[in-house]
């Protein structure tokens, strides 16, 4: 039986939800933007009216305001977006239990086995579209196809509040004339490189020599060729499926440029708290640490080093990261943004071979302290207990969006 895959995308998700909470915003050019004061002043989402003025997601707020003088910028409310994301997924679950989130606002649904109950794929898509609008007051665009790539492409083709079907028998006529950038997997860097070889459309990509694409893009080149030729067979993950993390990181653009090593230490220690929490939650330990440093000229440098003992400890991760920073960074420019990442992860219960040069007893004591701290935070909140040195740490914005499943790699 040919698969029937839907891709449902909440139209202008953040902006649409903001208009639900403030109806006076309806019909106006609005954008959801970060805080200029904390140097997160970029456009996160925009309404249809703002889109018509040329406002783009990811550009600076001041740039958007030059394009649209009447632009209304509202701050983000991630808890609202997470709530509506869950409500929309509850509607999807009425039709299938094979649902794969792709960010807060997008999901793939495999409805192959649901057609006997609810009708063909396009009928299910129409029913979902109408139900979301009627019950939640927001709209979705739904793509219907025989694989995930074309379902995603379909939901992008016609917006807002629409259903687009891409069938196996006519997909070449329908999508091969579209620019390569319309297809999932073709980011800006990939598109630029393809265009340098004269490849501008999905059809031209499909007609490329497979060996050339493999040589040029590696394994991803073969994937792109399969995507363009309708040969994607990746499955939709079942509802609730979670992949084992390959790395766990946390980063932030600082409120102001950091000028001293002590300021960098405080930021690393603050960021490491979330990394340590997630390592404990997923039962993983890091055998190496990586840091990313963006300077005031927006140039990013990355450094990494192995750890003597695998750890889940936020303090040990921050300590190793700071040692890496002090040894590698030359302070030619001040620091604008910092990222810390736990890498080369293993199971936390993996046996460890000790050596004569590592203070394993100190490591055990630190791990016990961290577990106690995490339990206190679980019961009394993130501010229930924290390092005293972080009491005055004001260099990173302290906002914490609700948990969200973000886009990840395709899997088979």
C-alpha positions as CSV (number, residue, x, y, z in Angstrom):
1,X,0.0,0.0,0.0
2,X,1.3,3.4,-0.9
3,X,2.0,5.6,2.1
4,X,0.0,8.7,2.9
5,X,1.9,11.3,4.8
6,X,0.6,14.7,5.9
7,X,2.7,17.7,7.0
8,X,0.7,20.2,8.9
9,X,2.1,23.7,9.6
10,X,0.5,26.3,11.9
11,X,0.3,29.5,9.8
12,X,2.3,32.4,11.2
13,X,2.3,30.5,14.5
14,X,3.6,33.0,17.0
15,X,1.9,36.0,15.4
16,X,-1.4,34.1,15.1
17,X,-1.4,33.1,18.8
18,X,-0.6,36.7,19.8
19,X,-3.6,37.9,17.9
20,X,-5.8,35.4,19.8
21,X,-4.7,36.9,23.1
22,X,-5.1,40.5,21.7
23,X,-7.8,40.7,19.0
24,X,-6.9,44.4,18.4
25,X,-3.8,43.1,16.5
26,X,-5.9,41.4,13.9
27,X,-5.5,42.7,10.3
28,X,-2.4,44.7,11.3
29,X,1.3,44.2,10.4
30,X,2.7,42.6,13.5
31,X,5.9,40.8,14.3
32,X,7.0,38.8,17.3
33,X,10.5,40.0,18.2
34,X,13.2,39.5,20.8
35,X,14.4,42.1,23.2
36,X,16.6,44.8,21.7
37,X,17.9,45.6,25.2
38,X,19.2,42.0,25.6
39,X,20.6,42.1,22.0
40,X,18.1,39.4,20.9
41,X,16.4,42.0,18.7
42,X,15.4,39.8,15.7
43,X,12.1,39.0,14.1
44,X,10.9,35.6,15.3
45,X,7.6,35.5,13.4
46,X,5.4,37.9,11.4
47,X,1.7,38.2,10.3
48,X,0.6,38.0,6.7
49,X,0.3,41.8,6.5
50,X,3.9,42.2,7.7
51,X,5.0,39.5,5.3
52,X,3.5,41.5,2.4
53,X,5.7,44.4,3.4
54,X,8.8,42.3,3.0
55,X,9.4,41.5,6.7
56,X,11.5,38.4,7.0
57,X,12.0,36.0,9.9
58,X,15.5,36.3,11.3
59,X,16.2,39.9,10.3
60,X,16.9,42.6,12.8
61,X,13.9,44.5,14.2
62,X,15.3,47.9,12.9
63,X,15.6,46.4,9.4
64,X,12.0,45.2,9.5
65,X,10.8,48.6,10.8
66,X,12.4,50.3,7.8
67,X,10.4,48.1,5.4
68,X,7.2,48.5,7.4
69,X,6.8,51.8,9.2
70,X,3.6,50.7,10.9
71,X,5.0,47.4,12.1
72,X,3.9,46.5,15.6
73,X,6.5,44.4,17.5
74,X,5.3,42.3,20.4
75,X,7.5,40.3,22.8
76,X,7.4,36.5,22.6
77,X,5.3,34.4,25.0
78,X,6.7,30.9,24.6
79,X,4.4,29.3,27.2
80,X,1.4,30.3,25.0
81,X,3.0,28.9,21.9
82,X,3.8,25.6,23.6
83,X,0.3,25.3,24.9
84,X,-1.3,25.8,21.5
85,X,1.3,23.4,20.0
86,X,0.1,20.7,22.4
87,X,-3.6,21.5,21.7
88,X,-3.0,21.1,17.9
89,X,-1.3,17.8,18.4
90,X,-4.2,16.6,20.5
91,X,-6.3,17.1,17.4
92,X,-3.8,15.2,15.2
93,X,-4.0,12.3,17.7
94,X,-7.7,11.8,16.8
95,X,-6.5,10.6,13.4
96,X,-3.2,8.7,14.1
97,X,-0.7,7.9,16.7
98,X,2.2,8.3,14.3
99,X,3.1,11.9,14.7
100,X,6.5,13.5,14.4
101,X,7.0,17.1,15.6
102,X,9.3,19.4,13.5
103,X,9.5,22.4,15.8
104,X,6.6,23.9,17.8
105,X,4.4,24.6,14.8
106,X,5.0,21.7,12.4
107,X,4.2,18.0,12.4
108,X,4.3,15.0,10.1
109,X,1.5,12.5,10.3
110,X,1.4,9.0,8.8
111,X,-2.3,8.4,8.1
112,X,-1.8,5.4,5.8
113,X,-3.7,3.1,8.2
114,X,-6.3,5.7,9.1
115,X,-8.0,5.9,5.7
116,X,-10.5,3.1,6.4
117,X,-11.9,5.2,9.3
118,X,-11.5,8.8,8.1
119,X,-11.3,8.7,4.3
120,X,-8.5,9.5,1.9
121,X,-5.5,11.6,2.8
122,X,-6.8,14.8,1.3
123,X,-10.1,14.3,3.2
124,X,-8.3,13.8,6.5
125,X,-6.2,16.9,5.8
126,X,-9.3,19.0,5.1
127,X,-10.9,17.7,8.3
128,X,-7.8,18.6,10.3
129,X,-7.7,22.1,8.7
130,X,-11.3,22.8,9.5
131,X,-11.2,21.4,13.1
132,X,-8.1,23.4,14.1
133,X,-9.7,26.6,12.8
134,X,-13.1,25.9,14.5
135,X,-11.8,24.7,17.8
136,X,-8.6,26.8,18.3
137,X,-9.1,29.9,16.2
138,X,-5.8,29.5,14.3
139,X,-5.2,28.0,10.8
140,X,-2.9,25.3,9.4
141,X,-1.7,24.5,5.9
142,X,-1.4,20.8,5.2
143,X,0.6,19.0,2.5
144,X,-0.4,15.5,1.5
145,X,2.0,13.2,-0.3
146,X,3.6,9.8,-0.5
147,X,6.7,10.8,1.5
148,X,7.8,13.2,4.2
149,X,9.8,15.5,1.9
150,X,7.0,16.2,-0.6
151,X,4.4,16.5,2.2
152,X,6.5,19.3,3.8
153,X,6.9,20.9,0.4
154,X,3.2,20.7,-0.2
155,X,2.4,22.5,3.1
156,X,4.7,25.4,2.0
157,X,3.2,25.7,-1.5
158,X,-0.1,27.2,-0.6
159,X,-0.6,29.4,2.5
160,X,-2.5,30.2,4.6
161,X,-5.3,27.8,5.6
162,X,-5.0,25.4,2.6
163,X,-4.4,21.8,1.6
164,X,-2.0,20.8,-1.2
165,X,-1.7,17.3,-2.6
166,X,1.4,16.0,-4.4
167,X,0.9,12.6,-5.9
168,X,3.4,10.1,-7.1
169,X,1.9,10.1,-10.6
170,X,2.4,13.8,-11.2
171,X,4.9,15.1,-8.8
172,X,7.5,15.9,-11.5
173,X,5.1,18.3,-13.3
174,X,4.0,19.9,-10.0
175,X,7.4,20.5,-8.3
176,X,10.4,20.1,-10.6
177,X,10.1,23.7,-11.8
178,X,10.3,25.0,-8.3
179,X,13.6,26.5,-7.0
180,X,15.9,24.0,-5.2
181,X,15.6,26.1,-2.1
182,X,11.9,25.1,-1.7
183,X,13.0,21.5,-0.8
184,X,13.8,20.5,2.7
185,X,17.6,19.9,3.0
186,X,18.5,22.7,0.6
187,X,19.7,25.5,3.0
188,X,21.3,28.7,1.8
189,X,24.9,27.4,1.7
190,X,23.8,24.3,-0.2
191,X,21.7,26.4,-2.7
192,X,24.6,28.8,-3.3
193,X,26.9,25.9,-4.1
194,X,24.3,24.2,-6.4
195,X,23.7,27.4,-8.2
196,X,27.5,27.8,-8.8
197,X,27.2,24.5,-10.8
198,X,24.1,25.7,-12.7
199,X,21.6,23.8,-10.6
200,X,18.7,26.1,-9.8
201,X,15.5,23.9,-9.7
202,X,14.4,20.7,-8.1
203,X,14.2,19.1,-11.5
204,X,17.8,20.1,-12.4
205,X,18.8,18.6,-9.0
206,X,17.0,15.4,-9.8
207,X,18.8,15.2,-13.2
208,X,22.2,15.6,-11.7
209,X,24.7,12.9,-11.8
210,X,24.5,11.0,-8.5
211,X,28.3,10.5,-8.2
212,X,28.9,14.2,-8.8
213,X,26.5,15.1,-5.9
214,X,28.1,12.5,-3.6
215,X,31.6,13.9,-4.4
216,X,30.4,17.5,-3.9
217,X,28.2,17.1,-0.8
218,X,29.1,13.7,0.6
219,X,26.3,11.5,2.0
220,X,23.9,14.5,2.0
221,X,24.4,14.8,-1.8
222,X,22.9,11.3,-2.2
223,X,20.0,12.2,0.1
224,X,19.2,15.4,-1.9
225,X,19.2,13.4,-5.1
226,X,16.7,10.9,-3.6
227,X,14.5,13.7,-2.2
228,X,14.3,15.4,-5.6
229,X,13.4,12.1,-7.3
230,X,10.7,11.2,-4.9
231,X,12.7,8.4,-3.4
232,X,12.6,9.4,0.3
233,X,11.5,6.5,2.4
234,X,12.1,7.9,5.9
235,X,9.5,7.0,8.4
236,X,7.3,9.2,10.5
237,X,8.3,8.7,14.1
238,X,5.6,7.4,16.5
239,X,4.1,9.8,18.9
240,X,6.3,10.2,22.0
241,X,9.4,8.8,20.3
242,X,12.7,10.4,21.5
243,X,16.1,9.9,20.0
244,X,19.2,9.5,22.1
245,X,21.1,12.8,22.1
246,X,24.4,12.9,20.4
247,X,25.3,16.2,22.2
248,X,23.7,18.5,24.7
249,X,24.4,22.2,24.6
250,X,23.2,25.6,25.8
251,X,24.2,29.1,24.6
252,X,23.3,32.7,24.7
253,X,24.0,36.1,23.3
254,X,25.2,38.3,26.2
255,X,23.4,41.4,27.2
256,X,26.7,43.3,26.8
257,X,30.1,42.3,25.5
258,X,32.2,40.4,28.1
259,X,35.5,42.1,28.8
260,X,37.1,39.8,31.5
261,X,37.7,36.1,32.1
262,X,35.6,36.3,35.3
263,X,32.6,37.4,33.3
264,X,33.0,34.5,30.9
265,X,33.3,32.1,33.8
266,X,30.0,33.2,35.3
267,X,28.2,32.9,31.9
268,X,29.7,29.4,31.4
269,X,28.7,28.3,34.9
270,X,25.2,29.7,34.4
271,X,24.7,27.9,31.0
272,X,26.2,24.7,32.3
273,X,23.3,24.3,34.8
274,X,20.9,23.5,31.9
275,X,23.4,21.1,30.3
276,X,23.9,19.2,33.5
277,X,20.1,19.0,34.1
278,X,19.5,17.5,30.7
279,X,22.4,15.0,31.1
280,X,20.8,13.8,34.3
281,X,17.3,13.7,32.8
282,X,18.5,11.6,29.8
283,X,20.9,9.4,31.8
284,X,24.0,10.4,29.9
285,X,27.5,11.6,30.7
286,X,29.9,13.7,28.7
287,X,33.4,12.5,27.9
288,X,34.4,15.8,26.2
289,X,33.3,19.4,26.3
290,X,33.0,22.0,23.5
291,X,32.7,25.7,23.7
292,X,31.7,28.3,21.0
293,X,32.8,31.9,21.4
294,X,31.4,34.7,19.2
295,X,33.4,37.9,19.4
296,X,32.2,41.4,19.0
297,X,33.0,41.2,15.2
298,X,30.5,38.3,15.1
299,X,33.3,35.8,14.3
300,X,32.7,32.4,15.9
301,X,35.5,30.1,17.2
302,X,34.9,26.6,18.5
303,X,37.2,24.7,20.8
304,X,36.9,21.2,22.4
305,X,38.8,18.9,24.7
306,X,38.4,15.5,26.4
307,X,37.5,15.1,30.1
308,X,39.5,13.0,32.4
309,X,36.4,11.5,33.9
310,X,33.0,11.2,32.2
311,X,30.6,13.5,34.0
312,X,27.1,14.9,34.4
313,X,28.2,17.7,36.7
314,X,27.4,21.2,35.6
315,X,30.3,22.5,37.7
316,X,32.8,20.1,36.2
317,X,31.7,20.9,32.7
318,X,31.9,24.6,33.4
319,X,35.4,24.2,34.9
320,X,36.7,22.3,32.0
321,X,35.1,24.7,29.5
322,X,36.7,27.7,31.3
323,X,40.1,26.1,31.3
324,X,39.6,25.5,27.6
325,X,38.6,29.1,27.1
326,X,41.5,30.6,29.0
327,X,44.0,28.4,27.1
328,X,42.6,29.1,23.7
329,X,41.1,32.6,23.5
330,X,43.5,35.4,22.9
331,X,41.2,38.4,23.8
332,X,41.8,40.2,20.5
333,X,38.1,41.3,20.8
334,X,35.6,41.1,23.5
335,X,33.1,38.2,23.8
336,X,29.5,38.7,22.5
337,X,28.0,35.2,22.8
338,X,29.0,31.9,24.6
339,X,27.9,28.3,24.0
340,X,28.9,25.2,26.1
341,X,28.2,21.7,24.8
342,X,28.6,18.3,26.3
343,X,29.8,15.9,23.6
344,X,30.9,12.3,23.0
345,X,28.1,11.2,25.3
346,X,27.9,7.8,26.9
347,X,25.4,6.2,29.3
348,X,25.8,7.5,32.8
349,X,26.1,4.0,34.2
350,X,28.9,3.0,31.8
351,X,31.8,1.6,33.9
352,X,34.8,3.9,34.1
353,X,38.4,2.9,34.3
354,X,40.1,5.1,36.9
355,X,43.7,6.1,36.9
356,X,46.3,7.3,39.3
357,X,46.1,11.0,38.3
358,X,42.4,11.7,38.6
359,X,40.7,12.6,41.9
360,X,37.8,10.2,41.5
361,X,36.6,10.7,45.1
362,X,36.2,14.4,44.5
363,X,34.3,13.6,41.3
364,X,31.9,11.3,43.3
365,X,31.3,14.1,45.9
366,X,30.6,16.6,43.2
367,X,28.1,14.3,41.4
368,X,26.3,13.8,44.8
369,X,26.1,17.5,45.3
370,X,24.7,18.0,41.8
371,X,22.0,15.4,42.3
372,X,20.9,17.1,45.5
373,X,20.8,20.5,43.8
374,X,18.7,19.1,40.9
375,X,16.2,17.5,43.3
376,X,15.9,20.8,45.2
377,X,15.3,22.6,41.9
378,X,12.7,20.0,40.9
379,X,10.7,20.6,44.0
380,X,11.2,24.3,44.4
381,X,12.0,25.7,41.0
382,X,15.1,26.7,39.1
383,X,15.8,29.5,41.6
384,X,15.4,27.3,44.6
385,X,19.1,26.9,44.9
386,X,22.0,28.2,42.8
387,X,25.7,29.2,43.1
388,X,26.2,32.3,45.1
389,X,28.5,33.8,42.5
390,X,25.6,33.8,40.1
391,X,23.5,36.0,42.3
392,X,24.8,39.1,40.5
393,X,25.2,37.5,37.1
394,X,23.3,39.8,34.7
395,X,25.1,39.3,31.4
396,X,22.7,36.8,29.9
397,X,18.9,37.2,29.6
398,X,17.1,34.9,32.0
399,X,14.1,33.8,30.0
400,X,13.1,30.1,29.9
401,X,10.7,29.0,27.2
402,X,8.6,25.9,27.9
403,X,10.0,22.6,26.7
404,X,9.7,22.1,23.0
405,X,10.6,19.4,20.6
406,X,12.8,21.1,17.9
407,X,13.6,19.9,14.4
408,X,16.1,17.1,14.2
409,X,17.7,14.9,11.5
410,X,15.6,12.6,9.4
411,X,15.8,9.0,10.2
412,X,14.9,5.7,8.5
